[in-house]
Amino acid sequence: MPDTSNKAIGRRLAAVREVKGWTQVFMAELIGASPQRWGNYERGHNAPPPDTLARIWQLTGATSDYVLFGRMDGLPLELAQALQARSEKVDAGLGTKAG
């Protein structure tokens, strides 16, 4: 069962932003939110509402299925590969193996 907690959603949002090479401030500007609001999404204090999820998809290609449930199918290939590579790098840094 996928992790749908706000913390997991925040980690996925941060991953998308990071593979795009964008700062939190830049991402907040792109979606029309304050940097504080975007930071709250990434920290898992709040989940983005549907209209914000749609804007994130338009800007990044990250589907709501990925953001909310971690499902990689449906992502643009380049984004999926970048997220997978990031995940493997993070897992290697933690001394774990991706499954």
Number of C-alpha atoms within 10 A of each C-alpha: 4 9 11 14 14 19 18 20 25 25 18 21 25 22 19 23 19 16 16 14 11 13 13 19 14 16 22 17 13 13 17 13 15 16 16 12 17 26 20 17 21 24 18 18 14 17 24 22 8 10 10 15 20 16 15 22 16 12 12 15 19 25 21 19 14 20 25 21 17 17 15 18 11 13 19 13 12 10 17 20 14 16 20 15 13 16 15 16 15 14 14 12 10 9 9 11 12 11 5
